[in-house]
Amino acid sequence: MFLIRRLRGEKLEEIGREFGIAKYSTVSSAIEKMKRDISADRKLRVRVKT
């Protein structure tokens, strides 16, 4: 979800539909968690960057 939002710039509602998630707030929460994880984990940050 994070990469779809970042690379394709899709709306939260569109991403939710792709994953079968009804609430866009759930998608937003998942993306925000990934952002926190990336900032806290150097290996993850490098992996996402590549």
mmCIF entry with sequence, helices, sheets and N, C-alpha, C, O atoms, coordinates in Angstrom:
data_MODEL
# 
_entry.id   MODEL 
# 
_entity.id                         1 
_entity.type                       polymer 
_entity.pdbx_number_of_molecules   1 
# 
_entity_poly.entity_id                      1 
_entity_poly.type                           'polypeptide(L)' 
_entity_poly.nstd_linkage                   no 
_entity_poly.nstd_monomer                   no 
_entity_poly.pdbx_seq_one_letter_code       MFLIRRLRGEKLEEIGREFGIAKYSTVSSAIEKMKRDISADRKLRVRVKT 
_entity_poly.pdbx_seq_one_letter_code_can   MFLIRRLRGEKLEEIGREFGIAKYSTVSSAIEKMKRDISADRKLRVRVKT 
_entity_poly.pdbx_strand_id                 A 
# 
loop_
_entity_poly_seq.entity_id 
_entity_poly_seq.num 
_entity_poly_seq.mon_id 
_entity_poly_seq.hetero 
1 1  MET n 
1 2  PHE n 
1 3  LEU n 
1 4  ILE n 
1 5  ARG n 
1 6  ARG n 
1 7  LEU n 
1 8  ARG n 
1 9  GLY n 
1 10 GLU n 
1 11 LYS n 
1 12 LEU n 
1 13 GLU n 
1 14 GLU n 
1 15 ILE n 
1 16 GLY n 
1 17 ARG n 
1 18 GLU n 
1 19 PHE n 
1 20 GLY n 
1 21 ILE n 
1 22 ALA n 
1 23 LYS n 
1 24 TYR n 
1 25 SER n 
1 26 THR n 
1 27 VAL n 
1 28 SER n 
1 29 SER n 
1 30 ALA n 
1 31 ILE n 
1 32 GLU n 
1 33 LYS n 
1 34 MET n 
1 35 LYS n 
1 36 ARG n 
1 37 ASP n 
1 38 ILE n 
1 39 SER n 
1 40 ALA n 
1 41 ASP n 
1 42 ARG n 
1 43 LYS n 
1 44 LEU n 
1 45 ARG n 
1 46 VAL n 
1 47 ARG n 
1 48 VAL n 
1 49 LYS n 
1 50 THR n 
# 
_struct_asym.id          A 
_struct_asym.entity_id   1 
# 
loop_
_struct_conf.conf_type_id 
_struct_conf.id 
_struct_conf.pdbx_PDB_helix_id 
_struct_conf.beg_label_comp_id 
_struct_conf.beg_label_asym_id 
_struct_conf.beg_label_seq_id 
_struct_conf.pdbx_beg_PDB_ins_code 
_struct_conf.end_label_comp_id 
_struct_conf.end_label_asym_id 
_struct_conf.end_label_seq_id 
_struct_conf.pdbx_end_PDB_ins_code 
_struct_conf.beg_auth_comp_id 
_struct_conf.beg_auth_asym_id 
_struct_conf.beg_auth_seq_id 
_struct_conf.end_auth_comp_id 
_struct_conf.end_auth_asym_id 
_struct_conf.end_auth_seq_id 
_struct_conf.pdbx_PDB_helix_class 
_struct_conf.details 
_struct_conf.pdbx_PDB_helix_length 
HELX_P HELX_P1 AA1 PHE A 2  ? LEU A 3  ? PHE A 2  LEU A 3  1 ? 2  
HELX_P HELX_P2 AA2 ILE A 4  ? ARG A 8  ? ILE A 4  ARG A 8  3 ? 5  
HELX_P HELX_P3 AA3 LEU A 12 ? PHE A 19 ? LEU A 12 PHE A 19 1 ? 8  
HELX_P HELX_P4 AA4 TYR A 24 ? ALA A 40 ? TYR A 24 ALA A 40 1 ? 17 
HELX_P HELX_P5 AA5 ARG A 42 ? LYS A 49 ? ARG A 42 LYS A 49 1 ? 8  
# 
_struct_conf_type.id          HELX_P 
_struct_conf_type.criteria    ? 
_struct_conf_type.reference   ? 
# 
loop_
_atom_site.group_PDB 
_atom_site.id 
_atom_site.type_symbol 
_atom_site.label_atom_id 
_atom_site.label_alt_id 
_atom_site.label_comp_id 
_atom_site.label_asym_id 
_atom_site.label_entity_id 
_atom_site.label_seq_id 
_atom_site.pdbx_PDB_ins_code 
_atom_site.Cartn_x 
_atom_site.Cartn_y 
_atom_site.Cartn_z 
_atom_site.occupancy 
_atom_site.B_iso_or_equiv 
_atom_site.pdbx_formal_charge 
_atom_site.auth_seq_id 
_atom_site.auth_comp_id 
_atom_site.auth_asym_id 
_atom_site.auth_atom_id 
_atom_site.pdbx_PDB_model_num 
ATOM 1   N N  . MET A 1 1  ? 0.819   -1.175 0.000  1.00 0.00 ? 1  MET A N  1 
ATOM 2   C CA . MET A 1 1  ? 0.000   0.000  0.000  1.00 0.00 ? 1  MET A CA 1 
ATOM 3   C C  . MET A 1 1  ? 0.869   1.249  0.000  1.00 0.00 ? 1  MET A C  1 
ATOM 4   O O  . MET A 1 1  ? 0.603   2.204  -0.729 1.00 0.00 ? 1  MET A O  1 
ATOM 5   N N  . PHE A 1 2  ? 1.903   1.230  0.818  1.00 0.00 ? 2  PHE A N  1 
ATOM 6   C CA . PHE A 1 2  ? 2.807   2.378  0.893  1.00 0.00 ? 2  PHE A CA 1 
ATOM 7   C C  . PHE A 1 2  ? 3.425   2.671  -0.474 1.00 0.00 ? 2  PHE A C  1 
ATOM 8   O O  . PHE A 1 2  ? 3.452   3.819  -0.920 1.00 0.00 ? 2  PHE A O  1 
ATOM 9   N N  . LEU A 1 3  ? 3.916   1.634  -1.126 1.00 0.00 ? 3  LEU A N  1 
ATOM 10  C CA . LEU A 1 3  ? 4.565   1.839  -2.417 1.00 0.00 ? 3  LEU A CA 1 
ATOM 11  C C  . LEU A 1 3  ? 3.581   2.232  -3.508 1.00 0.00 ? 3  LEU A C  1 
ATOM 12  O O  . LEU A 1 3  ? 3.915   3.027  -4.386 1.00 0.00 ? 3  LEU A O  1 
ATOM 13  N N  . ILE A 1 4  ? 2.384   1.691  -3.463 1.00 0.00 ? 4  ILE A N  1 
ATOM 14  C CA . ILE A 1 4  ? 1.372   2.091  -4.444 1.00 0.00 ? 4  ILE A CA 1 
ATOM 15  C C  . ILE A 1 4  ? 1.088   3.582  -4.295 1.00 0.00 ? 4  ILE A C  1 
ATOM 16  O O  . ILE A 1 4  ? 1.015   4.313  -5.282 1.00 0.00 ? 4  ILE A O  1 
ATOM 17  N N  . ARG A 1 5  ? 0.931   4.014  -3.073 1.00 0.00 ? 5  ARG A N  1 
ATOM 18  C CA . ARG A 1 5  ? 0.652   5.441  -2.817 1.00 0.00 ? 5  ARG A CA 1 
ATOM 19  C C  . ARG A 1 5  ? 1.828   6.293  -3.270 1.00 0.00 ? 5  ARG A C  1 
ATOM 20  O O  . ARG A 1 5  ? 1.649   7.328  -3.912 1.00 0.00 ? 5  ARG A O  1 
ATOM 21  N N  . ARG A 1 6  ? 3.029   5.847  -2.928 1.00 0.00 ? 6  ARG A N  1 
ATOM 22  C CA . ARG A 1 6  ? 4.227   6.635  -3.229 1.00 0.00 ? 6  ARG A CA 1 
ATOM 23  C C  . ARG A 1 6  ? 4.556   6.654  -4.717 1.00 0.00 ? 6  ARG A C  1 
ATOM 24  O O  . ARG A 1 6  ? 4.859   7.710  -5.272 1.00 0.00 ? 6  ARG A O  1 
ATOM 25  N N  . LEU A 1 7  ? 4.500   5.503  -5.361 1.00 0.00 ? 7  LEU A N  1 
ATOM 26  C CA . LEU A 1 7  ? 4.929   5.412  -6.756 1.00 0.00 ? 7  LEU A CA 1 
ATOM 27  C C  . LEU A 1 7  ? 3.846   5.791  -7.751 1.00 0.00 ? 7  LEU A C  1 
ATOM 28  O O  . LEU A 1 7  ? 4.124   6.421  -8.771 1.00 0.00 ? 7  LEU A O  1 
ATOM 29  N N  . ARG A 1 8  ? 2.620   5.411  -7.457 1.00 0.00 ? 8  ARG A N  1 
ATOM 30  C CA . ARG A 1 8  ? 1.533   5.670  -8.405 1.00 0.00 ? 8  ARG A CA 1 
ATOM 31  C C  . ARG A 1 8  ? 0.658   6.840  -7.999 1.00 0.00 ? 8  ARG A C  1 
ATOM 32  O O  . ARG A 1 8  ? -0.106  7.357  -8.814 1.00 0.00 ? 8  ARG A O  1 
ATOM 33  N N  . GLY A 1 9  ? 0.763   7.268  -6.733 1.00 0.00 ? 9  GLY A N  1 
ATOM 34  C CA . GLY A 1 9  ? -0.005  8.411  -6.265 1.00 0.00 ? 9  GLY A CA 1 
ATOM 35  C C  . GLY A 1 9  ? -1.504  8.187  -6.217 1.00 0.00 ? 9  GLY A C  1 
ATOM 36  O O  . GLY A 1 9  ? -2.285  9.135  -6.295 1.00 0.00 ? 9  GLY A O  1 
ATOM 37  N N  . GLU A 1 10 ? -1.905  6.931  -6.088 1.00 0.00 ? 10 GLU A N  1 
ATOM 38  C CA . GLU A 1 10 ? -3.345  6.629  -6.057 1.00 0.00 ? 10 GLU A CA 1 
ATOM 39  C C  . GLU A 1 10 ? -3.990  7.145  -4.782 1.00 0.00 ? 10 GLU A C  1 
ATOM 40  O O  . GLU A 1 10 ? -3.340  7.277  -3.746 1.00 0.00 ? 10 GLU A O  1 
ATOM 41  N N  . LYS A 1 11 ? -5.272  7.432  -4.879 1.00 0.00 ? 11 LYS A N  1 
ATOM 42  C CA . LYS A 1 11 ? -6.045  7.861  -3.721 1.00 0.00 ? 11 LYS A CA 1 
ATOM 43  C C  . LYS A 1 11 ? -6.209  6.691  -2.763 1.00 0.00 ? 11 LYS A C  1 
ATOM 44  O O  . LYS A 1 11 ? -6.159  5.528  -3.161 1.00 0.00 ? 11 LYS A O  1 
ATOM 45  N N  . LEU A 1 12 ? -6.405  7.022  -1.494 1.00 0.00 ? 12 LEU A N  1 
ATOM 46  C CA . LEU A 1 12 ? -6.559  5.997  -0.466 1.00 0.00 ? 12 LEU A CA 1 
ATOM 47  C C  . LEU A 1 12 ? -7.734  5.072  -0.775 1.00 0.00 ? 12 LEU A C  1 
ATOM 48  O O  . LEU A 1 12 ? -7.650  3.863  -0.556 1.00 0.00 ? 12 LEU A O  1 
ATOM 49  N N  . GLU A 1 13 ? -8.813  5.630  -1.276 1.00 0.00 ? 13 GLU A N  1 
ATOM 50  C CA . GLU A 1 13 ? -9.991  4.825  -1.613 1.00 0.00 ? 13 GLU A CA 1 
ATOM 51  C C  . GLU A 1 13 ? -9.660  3.796  -2.696 1.00 0.00 ? 13 GLU A C  1 
ATOM 52  O O  . GLU A 1 13 ? -10.104 2.650  -2.629 1.00 0.00 ? 13 GLU A O  1 
ATOM 53  N N  . GLU A 1 14 ? -8.877  4.217  -3.693 1.00 0.00 ? 14 GLU A N  1 
ATOM 54  C CA . GLU A 1 14 ? -8.503  3.309  -4.784 1.00 0.00 ? 14 GLU A CA 1 
ATOM 55  C C  . GLU A 1 14 ? -7.624  2.172  -4.267 1.00 0.00 ? 14 GLU A C  1 
ATOM 56  O O  . GLU A 1 14 ? -7.803  1.013  -4.641 1.00 0.00 ? 14 GLU A O  1 
ATOM 57  N N  . ILE A 1 15 ? -6.681  2.518  -3.411 1.00 0.00 ? 15 ILE A N  1 
ATOM 58  C CA . ILE A 1 15 ? -5.800  1.496  -2.834 1.00 0.00 ? 15 ILE A CA 1 
ATOM 59  C C  . ILE A 1 15 ? -6.628  0.519  -2.006 1.00 0.00 ? 15 ILE A C  1 
ATOM 60  O O  . ILE A 1 15 ? -6.425  -0.692 -2.084 1.00 0.00 ? 15 ILE A O  1 
ATOM 61  N N  . GLY A 1 16 ? -7.548  1.036  -1.223 1.00 0.00 ? 16 GLY A N  1 
ATOM 62  C CA . GLY A 1 16 ? -8.415  0.189  -0.417 1.00 0.00 ? 16 GLY A CA 1 
ATOM 63  C C  . GLY A 1 16 ? -9.185  -0.803 -1.268 1.00 0.00 ? 16 GLY A C  1 
ATOM 64  O O  . GLY A 1 16 ? -9.289  -1.977 -0.911 1.00 0.00 ? 16 GLY A O  1 
ATOM 65  N N  . ARG A 1 17 ? -9.726  -0.347 -2.386 1.00 0.00 ? 17 ARG A N  1 
ATOM 66  C CA . ARG A 1 17 ? -10.454 -1.246 -3.286 1.00 0.00 ? 17 ARG A CA 1 
ATOM 67  C C  . ARG A 1 17 ? -9.564  -2.365 -3.800 1.00 0.00 ? 17 ARG A C  1 
ATOM 68  O O  . ARG A 1 17 ? -9.994  -3.515 -3.886 1.00 0.00 ? 17 ARG A O  1 
ATOM 69  N N  . GLU A 1 18 ? -8.321  -2.032 -4.143 1.00 0.00 ? 18 GLU A N  1 
ATOM 70  C CA . GLU A 1 18 ? -7.388  -3.040 -4.653 1.00 0.00 ? 18 GLU A CA 1 
ATOM 71  C C  . GLU A 1 18 ? -7.112  -4.138 -3.625 1.00 0.00 ? 18 GLU A C  1 
ATOM 72  O O  . GLU A 1 18 ? -6.867  -5.287 -3.991 1.00 0.00 ? 18 GLU A O  1 
ATOM 73  N N  . PHE A 1 19 ? -7.153  -3.782 -2.345 1.00 0.00 ? 19 PHE A N  1 
ATOM 74  C CA . PHE A 1 19 ? -6.860  -4.735 -1.276 1.00 0.00 ? 19 PHE A CA 1 
ATOM 75  C C  . PHE A 1 19 ? -8.118  -5.236 -0.564 1.00 0.00 ? 19 PHE A C  1 
ATOM 76  O O  . PHE A 1 19 ? -8.021  -5.989 0.405  1.00 0.00 ? 19 PHE A O  1 
ATOM 77  N N  . GLY A 1 20 ? -9.270  -4.833 -1.025 1.00 0.00 ? 20 GLY A N  1 
ATOM 78  C CA . GLY A 1 20 ? -10.514 -5.275 -0.411 1.00 0.00 ? 20 GLY A CA 1 
ATOM 79  C C  . GLY A 1 20 ? -10.773 -4.649 0.949  1.00 0.00 ? 20 GLY A C  1 
ATOM 80  O O  . GLY A 1 20 ? -11.372 -5.276 1.823  1.00 0.00 ? 20 GLY A O  1 
ATOM 81  N N  . ILE A 1 21 ? -10.321 -3.415 1.128  1.00 0.00 ? 21 ILE A N  1 
ATOM 82  C CA . ILE A 1 21 ? -10.495 -2.703 2.394  1.00 0.00 ? 21 ILE A CA 1 
ATOM 83  C C  . ILE A 1 21 ? -11.535 -1.611 2.172  1.00 0.00 ? 21 ILE A C  1 
ATOM 84  O O  . ILE A 1 21 ? -11.397 -0.781 1.274  1.00 0.00 ? 21 ILE A O  1 
ATOM 85  N N  . ALA A 1 22 ? -12.573 -1.622 2.999  1.00 0.00 ? 22 ALA A N  1 
ATOM 86  C CA . ALA A 1 22 ? -13.687 -0.692 2.808  1.00 0.00 ? 22 ALA A CA 1 
ATOM 87  C C  . ALA A 1 22 ? -13.371 0.729  3.275  1.00 0.00 ? 22 ALA A C  1 
ATOM 88  O O  . ALA A 1 22 ? -13.814 1.692  2.648  1.00 0.00 ? 22 ALA A O  1 
ATOM 89  N N  . LYS A 1 23 ? -12.620 0.874  4.354  1.00 0.00 ? 23 LYS A N  1 
ATOM 90  C CA . LYS A 1 23 ? -12.369 2.200  4.927  1.00 0.00 ? 23 LYS A CA 1 
ATOM 91  C C  . LYS A 1 23 ? -11.010 2.737  4.490  1.00 0.00 ? 23 LYS A C  1 
ATOM 92  O O  . LYS A 1 23 ? -9.981  2.083  4.661  1.00 0.00 ? 23 LYS A O  1 
ATOM 93  N N  . TYR A 1 24 ? -11.030 3.934  3.926  1.00 0.00 ? 24 TYR A N  1 
ATOM 94  C CA . TYR A 1 24 ? -9.763  4.526  3.508  1.00 0.00 ? 24 TYR A CA 1 
ATOM 95  C C  . TYR A 1 24 ? -8.886  4.873  4.707  1.00 0.00 ? 24 TYR A C  1 
ATOM 96  O O  . TYR A 1 24 ? -7.667  4.977  4.574  1.00 0.00 ? 24 TYR A O  1 
ATOM 97  N N  . SER A 1 25 ? -9.501  5.053  5.882  1.00 0.00 ? 25 SER A N  1 
ATOM 98  C CA . SER A 1 25 ? -8.713  5.360  7.077  1.00 0.00 ? 25 SER A CA 1 
ATOM 99  C C  . SER A 1 25 ? -7.817  4.187  7.473  1.00 0.00 ? 25 SER A C  1 
ATOM 100 O O  . SER A 1 25 ? -6.744  4.389  8.040  1.00 0.00 ? 25 SER A O  1 
ATOM 101 N N  . THR A 1 26 ? -8.254  2.963  7.175  1.00 0.00 ? 26 THR A N  1 
ATOM 102 C CA . THR A 1 26 ? -7.428  1.785  7.443  1.00 0.00 ? 26 THR A CA 1 
ATOM 103 C C  . THR A 1 26 ? -6.190  1.810  6.563  1.00 0.00 ? 26 THR A C  1 
ATOM 104 O O  . THR A 1 26 ? -5.092  1.496  7.022  1.00 0.00 ? 26 THR A O  1 
ATOM 105 N N  . VAL A 1 27 ? -6.364  2.181  5.305  1.00 0.00 ? 27 VAL A N  1 
ATOM 106 C CA . VAL A 1 27 ? -5.240  2.289  4.375  1.00 0.00 ? 27 VAL A CA 1 
ATOM 107 C C  . VAL A 1 27 ? -4.290  3.385  4.859  1.00 0.00 ? 27 VAL A C  1 
ATOM 108 O O  . VAL A 1 27 ? -3.073  3.201  4.866  1.00 0.00 ? 27 VAL A O  1 
ATOM 109 N N  . SER A 1 28 ? -4.846  4.513  5.258  1.00 0.00 ? 28 SER A N  1 
ATOM 110 C CA . SER A 1 28 ? -4.034  5.622  5.755  1.00 0.00 ? 28 SER A CA 1 
ATOM 111 C C  . SER A 1 28 ? -3.217  5.202  6.969  1.00 0.00 ? 28 SER A C  1 
ATOM 112 O O  . SER A 1 28 ? -2.040  5.547  7.076  1.00 0.00 ? 28 SER A O  1 
ATOM 113 N N  . SER A 1 29 ? -3.826  4.469  7.873  1.00 0.00 ? 29 SER A N  1 
ATOM 114 C CA . SER A 1 29 ? -3.121  3.997  9.076  1.00 0.00 ? 29 SER A CA 1 
ATOM 115 C C  . SER A 1 29 ? -1.969  3.073  8.712  1.00 0.00 ? 29 SER A C  1 
ATOM 116 O O  . SER A 1 29 ? -0.888  3.169  9.293  1.00 0.00 ? 29 SER A O  1 
ATOM 117 N N  . ALA A 1 30 ? -2.191  2.184  7.760  1.00 0.00 ? 30 ALA A N  1 
ATOM 118 C CA . ALA A 1 30 ? -1.144  1.253  7.328  1.00 0.00 ? 30 ALA A CA 1 
ATOM 119 C C  . ALA A 1 30 ? 0.024   2.004  6.694  1.00 0.00 ? 30 ALA A C  1 
ATOM 120 O O  . ALA A 1 30 ? 1.187   1.674  6.931  1.00 0.00 ? 30 ALA A O  1 
ATOM 121 N N  . ILE A 1 31 ? -0.290  3.004  5.898  1.00 0.00 ? 31 ILE A N  1 
ATOM 122 C CA . ILE A 1 31 ? 0.760   3.794  5.246  1.00 0.00 ? 31 ILE A CA 1 
ATOM 123 C C  . ILE A 1 31 ? 1.554   4.586  6.285  1.00 0.00 ? 31 ILE A C  1 
ATOM 124 O O  . ILE A 1 31 ? 2.782   4.650  6.214  1.00 0.00 ? 31 ILE A O  1 
ATOM 125 N N  . GLU A 1 32 ? 0.867   5.179  7.232  1.00 0.00 ? 32 GLU A N  1 
ATOM 126 C CA . GLU A 1 32 ? 1.550   5.939  8.284  1.00 0.00 ? 32 GLU A CA 1 
ATOM 127 C C  . GLU A 1 32 ? 2.432   5.035  9.133  1.00 0.00 ? 32 GLU A C  1 
ATOM 128 O O  . GLU A 1 32 ? 3.524   5.440  9.531  1.00 0.00 ? 32 GLU A O  1 
ATOM 129 N N  . LYS A 1 33 ? 1.977   3.818  9.417  1.00 0.00 ? 33 LYS A N  1 
ATOM 130 C CA . LYS A 1 33 ? 2.798   2.870  10.171 1.00 0.00 ? 33 LYS A CA 1 
ATOM 131 C C  . LYS A 1 33 ? 4.057   2.528  9.396  1.00 0.00 ? 33 LYS A C  1 
ATOM 132 O O  . LYS A 1 33 ? 5.143   2.450  9.971  1.00 0.00 ? 33 LYS A O  1 
ATOM 133 N N  . MET A 1 34 ? 3.919   2.327  8.108  1.00 0.00 ? 34 MET A N  1 
ATOM 134 C CA . MET A 1 34 ? 5.077   2.019  7.278  1.00 0.00 ? 34 MET A CA 1 
ATOM 135 C C  . MET A 1 34 ? 6.064   3.182  7.283  1.00 0.00 ? 34 MET A C  1 
ATOM 136 O O  . MET A 1 34 ? 7.274   2.960  7.325  1.00 0.00 ? 34 MET A O  1 
ATOM 137 N N  . LYS A 1 35 ? 5.574   4.399  7.242  1.00 0.00 ? 35 LYS A N  1 
ATOM 138 C CA . LYS A 1 35 ? 6.456   5.568  7.310  1.00 0.00 ? 35 LYS A CA 1 
ATOM 139 C C  . LYS A 1 35 ? 7.254   5.575  8.616  1.00 0.00 ? 35 LYS A C  1 
ATOM 140 O O  . LYS A 1 35 ? 8.455   5.844  8.618  1.00 0.00 ? 35 LYS A O  1 
ATOM 141 N N  . ARG A 1 36 ? 6.575   5.278  9.718  1.00 0.00 ? 36 ARG A N  1 
ATOM 142 C CA . ARG A 1 36 ? 7.262   5.222  11.022 1.00 0.00 ? 36 ARG A CA 1 
ATOM 143 C C  . ARG A 1 36 ? 8.298   4.110  11.039 1.00 0.00 ? 36 ARG A C  1 
ATOM 144 O O  . ARG A 1 36 ? 9.408   4.295  11.536 1.00 0.00 ? 36 ARG A O  1 
ATOM 145 N N  . ASP A 1 37 ? 7.932   2.949  10.493 1.00 0.00 ? 37 ASP A N  1 
ATOM 146 C CA . ASP A 1 37 ? 8.856   1.820  10.450 1.00 0.00 ? 37 ASP A CA 1 
ATOM 147 C C  . ASP A 1 37 ? 10.084  2.148  9.613  1.00 0.00 ? 37 ASP A C  1 
ATOM 148 O O  . ASP A 1 37 ? 11.203  1.791  9.981  1.00 0.00 ? 37 ASP A O  1 
ATOM 149 N N  . ILE A 1 38 ? 9.879   2.820  8.500  1.00 0.00 ? 38 ILE A N  1 
ATOM 150 C CA . ILE A 1 38 ? 10.989  3.188  7.620  1.00 0.00 ? 38 ILE A CA 1 
ATOM 151 C C  . ILE A 1 38 ? 11.940  4.149  8.331  1.00 0.00 ? 38 ILE A C  1 
ATOM 152 O O  . ILE A 1 38 ? 13.159  4.013  8.223  1.00 0.00 ? 38 ILE A O  1 
ATOM 153 N N  . SER A 1 39 ? 11.395  5.099  9.041  1.00 0.00 ? 39 SER A N  1 
ATOM 154 C CA . SER A 1 39 ? 12.263  6.062  9.724  1.00 0.00 ? 39 SER A CA 1 
ATOM 155 C C  . SER A 1 39 ? 13.027  5.426  10.882 1.00 0.00 ? 39 SER A C  1 
ATOM 156 O O  . SER A 1 39 ? 14.093  5.912  11.257 1.00 0.00 ? 39 SER A O  1 
ATOM 157 N N  . ALA A 1 40 ? 12.494  4.349  11.449 1.00 0.00 ? 40 ALA A N  1 
ATOM 158 C CA . ALA A 1 40 ? 13.134  3.698  12.596 1.00 0.00 ? 40 ALA A CA 1 
ATOM 159 C C  . ALA A 1 40 ? 14.076  2.558  12.203 1.00 0.00 ? 40 ALA A C  1 
ATOM 160 O O  . ALA A 1 40 ? 14.912  2.151  13.010 1.00 0.00 ? 40 ALA A O  1 
ATOM 161 N N  . ASP A 1 41 ? 13.957  2.042  10.993 1.00 0.00 ? 41 ASP A N  1 
ATOM 162 C CA . ASP A 1 41 ? 14.698  0.845  10.597 1.00 0.00 ? 41 ASP A CA 1 
ATOM 163 C C  . ASP A 1 41 ? 15.535  1.128  9.349  1.00 0.00 ? 41 ASP A C  1 
ATOM 164 O O  . ASP A 1 41 ? 15.007  1.252  8.244  1.00 0.00 ? 41 ASP A O  1 
ATOM 165 N N  . ARG A 1 42 ? 16.837  1.225  9.546  1.00 0.00 ? 42 ARG A N  1 
ATOM 166 C CA . ARG A 1 42 ? 17.744  1.566  8.451  1.00 0.00 ? 42 ARG A CA 1 
ATOM 167 C C  . ARG A 1 42 ? 17.684  0.546  7.319  1.00 0.00 ? 42 ARG A C  1 
ATOM 168 O O  . ARG A 1 42 ? 17.645  0.925  6.149  1.00 0.00 ? 42 ARG A O  1 
ATOM 169 N N  . LYS A 1 43 ? 17.678  -0.726 7.647  1.00 0.00 ? 43 LYS A N  1 
ATOM 170 C CA . LYS A 1 43 ? 17.641  -1.770 6.607  1.00 0.00 ? 43 LYS A CA 1 
ATOM 171 C C  . LYS A 1 43 ? 16.362  -1.678 5.773  1.00 0.00 ? 43 LYS A C  1 
ATOM 172 O O  . LYS A 1 43 ? 16.393  -1.823 4.551  1.00 0.00 ? 43 LYS A O  1 
ATOM 173 N N  . LEU A 1 44 ? 15.253  -1.439 6.441  1.00 0.00 ? 44 LEU A N  1 
ATOM 174 C CA . LEU A 1 44 ? 13.988  -1.282 5.727  1.00 0.00 ? 44 LEU A CA 1 
ATOM 175 C C  . LEU A 1 44 ? 14.019  -0.052 4.820  1.00 0.00 ? 44 LEU A C  1 
ATOM 176 O O  . LEU A 1 44 ? 13.544  -0.089 3.685  1.00 0.00 ? 44 LEU A O  1 
ATOM 177 N N  . ARG A 1 45 ? 14.589  1.038  5.341  1.00 0.00 ? 45 ARG A N  1 
ATOM 178 C CA . ARG A 1 45 ? 14.702  2.274  4.571  1.00 0.00 ? 45 ARG A CA 1 
ATOM 179 C C  . ARG A 1 45 ? 15.490  2.048  3.275  1.00 0.00 ? 45 ARG A C  1 
ATOM 180 O O  . ARG A 1 45 ? 15.094  2.512  2.206  1.00 0.00 ? 45 ARG A O  1 
ATOM 181 N N  . VAL A 1 46 ? 16.609  1.329  3.389  1.00 0.00 ? 46 VAL A N  1 
ATOM 182 C CA . VAL A 1 46 ? 17.431  1.020  2.209  1.00 0.00 ? 46 VAL A CA 1 
ATOM 183 C C  . VAL A 1 46 ? 16.663  0.136  1.246  1.00 0.00 ? 46 VAL A C  1 
ATOM 184 O O  . VAL A 1 46 ? 16.702  0.346  0.034  1.00 0.00 ? 46 VAL A O  1 
ATOM 185 N N  . ARG A 1 47 ? 15.968  -0.849 1.780  1.00 0.00 ? 47 ARG A N  1 
ATOM 186 C CA . ARG A 1 47 ? 15.199  -1.773 0.928  1.00 0.00 ? 47 ARG A CA 1 
ATOM 187 C C  . ARG A 1 47 ? 14.100  -1.047 0.157  1.00 0.00 ? 47 ARG A C  1 
ATOM 188 O O  . ARG A 1 47 ? 13.901  -1.304 -1.030 1.00 0.00 ? 47 ARG A O  1 
ATOM 189 N N  . VAL A 1 48 ? 13.394  -0.152 0.819  1.00 0.00 ? 48 VAL A N  1 
ATOM 190 C CA . VAL A 1 48 ? 12.324  0.595  0.160  1.00 0.00 ? 48 VAL A CA 1 
ATOM 191 C C  . VAL A 1 48 ? 12.919  1.536  -0.879 1.00 0.00 ? 48 VAL A C  1 
ATOM 192 O O  . VAL A 1 48 ? 12.351  1.710  -1.957 1.00 0.00 ? 48 VAL A O  1 
ATOM 193 N N  . LYS A 1 49 ? 14.042  2.135  -0.566 1.00 0.00 ? 49 LYS A N  1 
ATOM 194 C CA . LYS A 1 49 ? 14.673  3.074  -1.494 1.00 0.00 ? 49 LYS A CA 1 
ATOM 195 C C  . LYS A 1 49 ? 15.091  2.384  -2.784 1.00 0.00 ? 49 LYS A C  1 
ATOM 196 O O  . LYS A 1 49 ? 14.962  2.956  -3.866 1.00 0.00 ? 49 LYS A O  1 
ATOM 197 N N  . THR A 1 50 ? 15.595  1.147  -2.675 1.00 0.00 ? 50 THR A N  1 
ATOM 198 C CA . THR A 1 50 ? 16.028  0.427  -3.884 1.00 0.00 ? 50 THR A CA 1 
ATOM 199 C C  . THR A 1 50 ? 14.840  -0.163 -4.580 1.00 0.00 ? 50 THR A C  1 
ATOM 200 O O  . THR A 1 50 ? 14.990  -0.808 -5.617 1.00 0.00 ? 50 THR A O  1 
# 
